[in-house]
Structures are given as C-alpha cells and as structure tokens.
C-alpha cells in the first residue's frame, strides 16, 4: 500500500512503524512537512520517508497514494483536510480533527457533501481491549443505566515538560491542552453514556510549570522527550499559554454526569475511570492495566482482569496495532470502524466548550451549540451565536 503523509512529526513517524508492523507492504511514497522531525525516528527503524513535496496537491498528483495521513499541528488540520479532499484517497487524520468551534462547523459543512466516509480518525482508545470489554459490559446490562463517572488522565512530568516546550504549548496551535491530550477520554466517556454533553463547567490553570518551581528547570527528565516544530527549551519559564491542571464537570443529555481531572505533572501517573450504574460499577485504568466490575447490591466481583496483553512497542495499551489493522481493513474492504469523524468532532467540540467555560468562569448549556452542529452536518445555514 502506497501512502502519503502530511505532517511528518513524532506521532505519524511512530504510526508508520505500527502500520508497517501490521502490513509489511505499507510504505511511505512521499511526505509534506517543512520541518519533518519524524525523519530521525523513521531512520532508526529502517523506514523510508519517500519523496519530499512542497504541498499536499503536488503529493497527491505525484504519487496518487492509496491512503493519506494527516499529522500536522492541529491548527492546520482543516486546511490539510480541505486539500486532501481534492484527491480520491481515504484520509486518516490524527486527533483532534480541528482546533476551534468555527473550524468544526466549517468541516461539517464540507462533510455534508458526502465525503464523511473518507475521513478516518485516530482516536486510538476506542481500539483498546480494555475499552472494548467495558463497552461489552454496558451492552449486556452488567452496569445498567449510568448515573455518574469519575475519571482522570494524569501524565508524567517528562511528558508535561514536553507540552511546555513543543508547539502544543500555544492554544493558537493546539486548541488547548484538554483538546489536544484529553479528547480521547471525552470521546470514550461520551460513548459509554450514549449521548452528548448538555452542560459543562471547568476550573484550571498553571500550577506546576511556573517560575517559582524553576529550581527543577535543569532536570534531565524534563528534556527527555524531544520537542518538535517550533520547539523551545524553557520548562518552568515557558512562554506557554496552556494550563497544566484542569477539572471539568459534564452533565449529559440523559442526566448522567462526569467529573474529569487532568494534570501533566504526576509522577505515579494513571488514566483511570470509575463508572457507577444502576446494576453495577466498573473501575479501570489503561496504564495500570486492569478492569474490575462489581454487581449491585451484592458487591460481588463479576469481572477482574489485570493482564491485558501489551504489544512489543505500542504506547496506547494495545490500541495502536488494532487501529492500524482496522484502518487498513476499512481502506481495502470497507470494514466498519468503531469511531467516526462525527464522534471525533463531538468530542472535540465538547472540549472546546469546556475550555470556554473555564475561561469565562461560567457554566455553558450546549443546546444551541448542538443545534448549530446538526444544522451544519446537514449542510443547512448556521445561525450566528449571540
């Protein structure tokens, strides 16, 4: 399979290794990136990067790839999706799909032309065995009707320091820390509840990576992960405008609620959840690798898994390889995928509105937002927000 890459950063370089491990005939024919920081990683693993092209149009014309991957900085996704849709190849786009509410509505209008099935999304948590077991328990009634969810994504100090040094440190490029890093989590919890967010509120700010803690500035660990395009060296004196700790509260359309906590300076990190339903509760952690389900009211443990298989080099709990295999099956045979571009846009827009609530220090009702979303999805005129 001949592929093209737009945005050859660390993530798509890593995914190239994943795709070639699943399908040895998968090869990069060409790439577009003025500063392809993923080249070193590809070279370390013996993967050719193909020919360099100045733009997407010339890549599509020159190579006619079987598939195009977009991994550019978030604020460029819409532009690159628009260009990619001028060709015929299926498009794999890394999350988040776009970076703003306005871009969300614009892309929905583009998809209304019937090209939505061509865009495949990199929400890798949907492919993990733990998530799939959790969804099976929801489908078979083991959990019952969800009342509330408590969840967190906590990342290690080296990873948080990377955010302070990489292009992701600017909301103008990333959208926000919550959108860039946690849209995965918002997506899977929305899929568990089975409906959209209705009301959101949020609190957060910079608490760890700030000058008064700068005595840690020269620690090797804070520079372990290489920054990409537009990178910098400062960690605690960074010019970043993203937050490093945030709490979000969501009430869903069916009355269920989610309390979500994110922090990027957690030494004993975890990515866990507790889902409480009418018939049982489920506790899971993607990093600590377990899923336990207890029945109500007896308290009996009806599922206890602590040994989800890890892959040789996968970093997303067994999800990357499954995602690659499923994406290839979709491209070749039209096989179904567990997540759509619309799911991704809903999760992204939820994150965007949560950040709006944080900045404005208000609770936001999303009724009108989803009305605009659905109108744009149908290609109808969108009412301007007051």
Secondary structure as GFF3:
##gff-version 3
##sequence-region A 1 386
A	DSSP	beta_strand	2	6	.	.	.	ID=ss1
A	DSSP	alpha_helix	10	22	.	.	.	ID=ss2
A	DSSP	beta_strand	27	32	.	.	.	ID=ss3
A	DSSP	alpha_helix	39	44	.	.	.	ID=ss4
A	DSSP	beta_strand	51	53	.	.	.	ID=ss5
A	DSSP	alpha_helix	56	63	.	.	.	ID=ss6
A	DSSP	beta_strand	67	70	.	.	.	ID=ss7
A	DSSP	three_ten_helix	74	76	.	.	.	ID=ss8
A	DSSP	alpha_helix	77	84	.	.	.	ID=ss9
A	DSSP	beta_strand	90	94	.	.	.	ID=ss10
A	DSSP	alpha_helix	101	111	.	.	.	ID=ss11
A	DSSP	three_ten_helix	116	118	.	.	.	ID=ss12
A	DSSP	beta_strand	119	122	.	.	.	ID=ss13
A	DSSP	three_ten_helix	124	127	.	.	.	ID=ss14
A	DSSP	alpha_helix	129	139	.	.	.	ID=ss15
A	DSSP	beta_strand	146	154	.	.	.	ID=ss16
A	DSSP	alpha_helix	157	165	.	.	.	ID=ss17
A	DSSP	three_ten_helix	167	169	.	.	.	ID=ss18
A	DSSP	alpha_helix	171	174	.	.	.	ID=ss19
A	DSSP	alpha_helix	177	193	.	.	.	ID=ss20
A	DSSP	beta_strand	197	205	.	.	.	ID=ss21
A	DSSP	three_ten_helix	211	216	.	.	.	ID=ss22
A	DSSP	three_ten_helix	220	223	.	.	.	ID=ss23
A	DSSP	beta_strand	245	252	.	.	.	ID=ss24
A	DSSP	beta_strand	257	263	.	.	.	ID=ss25
A	DSSP	beta_strand	270	277	.	.	.	ID=ss26
A	DSSP	beta_strand	280	285	.	.	.	ID=ss27
A	DSSP	beta_strand	290	295	.	.	.	ID=ss28
A	DSSP	beta_strand	301	305	.	.	.	ID=ss29
A	DSSP	alpha_helix	319	333	.	.	.	ID=ss30
A	DSSP	alpha_helix	341	360	.	.	.	ID=ss31
A	DSSP	beta_strand	364	365	.	.	.	ID=ss32
A	DSSP	alpha_helix	367	377	.	.	.	ID=ss33
###
